Amino acid sequence: MKPPRIQAVVLAVRFVGHTQPAQHLGEACQAALNGAYAVGLPLAADAGRAQRVSLCAAGTLAARGETLQTSLGEGPCVQALNQRAPVRADDLADADTMEQWPFYAERARAHGIRAVFALPVLSGPGPTQQPGLVLSLYRDRPAPIPAADLHLAQDYADAADLLLLAIPTPATRPASQRTLVAPLDDGAARRTPPVTSPDVTNRRAAAWT
């Protein structure tokens, strides 16, 4: 598993203890990016990734986009979860995109969404890595995402994942024994082991929003 960059750890620490940390993190990501984006944070709430919870919708386009993908069961975020890889839809009017997500592409464009980028965060060892959290970016005009915005958004996605892992659950250790991340080793931040139980995921999601 590739560890998050130190920038992600620093970002996560900024939001520890905040009320509604997901919304604050999404809004901070929206403000930090060079381009104009709306930011969403959907979370897979079950092992089959069929159920998703929206932790944050910073911007009207994100609220619309997240709702559509949840109701239609298709779109960039759904594909990013299933393929365990980033998905970039530079233009929802593109013929290949419309063929891939016929219902979502049409409905999203009707709501003013013209481009979507979905960045999943993978948890677990090696080839068994599974996505849970996705940071999604929505734009009102077709265009590719610049590399600088892509890298910055990935840092915020990793920071969101670190924050989610830090949310206590009923059977976890005392607060004095919990840490956001494991000690740094050779300058690399290592995340605590992920919890994959759907019940735990739902409890953490409820506590985070």
MIFI-87839 format. One line per field, with one value per residue (C-alpha): residue in one letter; chain; x, y negated, z. Coordinates in steps of 0.2 Angstrom, whole numbers. Each point is the difference from the previous one (the first is absolute). Example, Ala and Ser with C-alpha at 12.3 -4.5 7.8 and 13.67 -1.06 7.14 Angstrom:
vodo = A	S
tinu = A	A
X = 62	6
Y = 22	-17
Z = 39	-3
This chain:
vodo = M	K	P	P	R	I	Q	A	V	V	L	A	V	R	F	V	G	H	T	Q	P	A	Q	H	L	G	E	A	C	Q	A	A	L	N	G	A	Y	A	V	G	L	P	L	A	A	D	A	G	R	A	Q	R	V	S	L	C	A	A	G	T	L	A	A	R	G	E	T	L	Q	T	S	L	G	E	G	P	C	V	Q	A	L	N	Q	R	A	P	V	R	A	D	D	L	A	D	A	D	T	M	E	Q	W	P	F	Y	A	E	R	A	R	A	H	G	I	R	A	V	F	A	L	P	V	L	S	G	P	G	P	T	Q	Q	P	G	L	V	L	S	L	Y	R	D	R	P	A	P	I	P	A	A	D	L	H	L	A	Q	D	Y	A	D	A	A	D	L	L	L	L	A	I	P	T	P	A	T	R	P	A	S	Q	R	T	L	V	A	P	L	D	D	G	A	A	R	R	T	P	P	V	T	S	P	D	V	T	N	R	R	A	A	A	W	T
tinu = A	A	A	A	A	A	A	A	A	A	A	A	A	A	A	A	A	A	A	A	A	A	A	A	A	A	A	A	A	A	A	A	A	A	A	A	A	A	A	A	A	A	A	A	A	A	A	A	A	A	A	A	A	A	A	A	A	A	A	A	A	A	A	A	A	A	A	A	A	A	A	A	A	A	A	A	A	A	A	A	A	A	A	A	A	A	A	A	A	A	A	A	A	A	A	A	A	A	A	A	A	A	A	A	A	A	A	A	A	A	A	A	A	A	A	A	A	A	A	A	A	A	A	A	A	A	A	A	A	A	A	A	A	A	A	A	A	A	A	A	A	A	A	A	A	A	A	A	A	A	A	A	A	A	A	A	A	A	A	A	A	A	A	A	A	A	A	A	A	A	A	A	A	A	A	A	A	A	A	A	A	A	A	A	A	A	A	A	A	A	A	A	A	A	A	A	A	A	A	A	A	A	A	A	A	A	A	A	A
X = 0	7	1	-8	12	5	-11	-15	4	3	-17	-9	7	-7	-18	2	-13	-10	-19	-5	18	-6	-9	15	12	-10	-2	19	4	-12	8	18	-2	5	-15	-19	-6	-14	7	-9	5	-10	4	-4	-10	0	13	-9	1	-18	-5	9	-1	3	12	1	-6	9	-10	-16	7	7	-16	-9	14	1	-19	-1	14	-8	-18	6	14	12	12	19	-1	-8	12	15	-6	-3	17	10	8	-3	-13	1	-15	6	-16	-16	-6	13	-7	11	-6	-18	1	9	-13	-15	-12	12	9	-17	-7	16	1	-18	5	15	14	12	15	3	16	0	15	-2	10	6	2	8	15	6	-12	-14	-1	-18	-7	-12	1	0	3	-10	3	-14	2	-13	10	9	19	14	6	17	13	3	-19	0	15	-8	-16	8	8	-17	-7	13	-2	-19	4	12	-13	-13	11	3	-19	-2	-12	-9	13	16	14	-1	2	17	7	-7	11	-5	15	13	18	9	13	13	-10	-15	-17	-9	-18	-8	-8	-17	-16	-11	-15	-16	-7	16	1	-18	4	15	-9	-14	13	9	-14
Y = 0	-17	-11	-17	-15	-10	-14	11	3	-18	-4	14	-7	-17	7	11	-5	-11	1	7	3	8	-16	-11	11	0	-19	-3	11	-10	-16	7	6	-11	3	-2	17	6	14	16	14	16	15	18	6	19	13	1	-19	0	-12	-17	-14	-18	-7	-17	-10	-17	-9	2	11	12	2	3	12	10	3	5	13	7	1	6	12	-6	-14	-4	3	16	6	-6	11	15	-2	-6	-14	-18	-5	-16	-5	-16	-2	8	-4	11	14	14	-8	0	18	5	-9	-4	-4	-9	-11	-6	-4	-8	-11	-6	-5	-10	13	1	9	11	7	14	5	15	4	18	10	17	9	3	7	1	-19	-6	-17	-8	-18	-11	-18	-7	-16	-8	-14	-10	0	14	1	11	-2	-8	11	-12	1	19	2	-13	9	17	-7	-6	17	9	-13	4	19	-3	-10	13	14	-11	-1	11	15	8	14	-10	-4	-15	-17	-1	14	-5	-9	-7	9	12	-7	-7	12	-7	-15	10	-1	17	2	10	16	-3	7	7	5	-8	-4	-8	-10	-6	-5	-10	-8	-6	-7	-9	-10
Z = 0	-5	15	0	-3	15	-7	3	18	3	-7	10	16	-4	1	15	13	-12	0	-17	-5	-17	-5	6	-9	-17	1	3	-15	-10	5	-2	-18	-14	-11	4	7	11	12	6	12	-3	11	-5	15	-4	-6	-17	-2	-5	14	1	13	-4	13	-8	-15	-1	-14	-9	-14	13	8	-16	-7	16	1	-19	2	15	-7	-18	6	-14	-3	3	19	-2	-13	11	14	-11	-10	15	-10	-4	-13	-10	-10	-9	-10	4	-17	-8	-10	10	17	-5	-6	17	11	-11	14	11	-14	-6	17	6	-15	3	18	-7	3	-15	8	14	8	13	11	10	16	1	16	4	-5	-18	-13	13	2	0	-2	12	-1	-16	-2	-15	-9	-11	-13	-10	-15	-10	2	7	18	1	8	15	4	-2	13	12	-1	4	15	7	-5	11	14	0	1	15	9	-3	7	15	5	15	0	15	3	-4	12	13	-8	9	-11	-17	-13	-17	-8	5	4	-15	-7	-12	-3	-7	9	3	3	14	-7	-8	8	-13	10	-8	17	5	-16	2	19	-6	-14	12	12	-13	-8
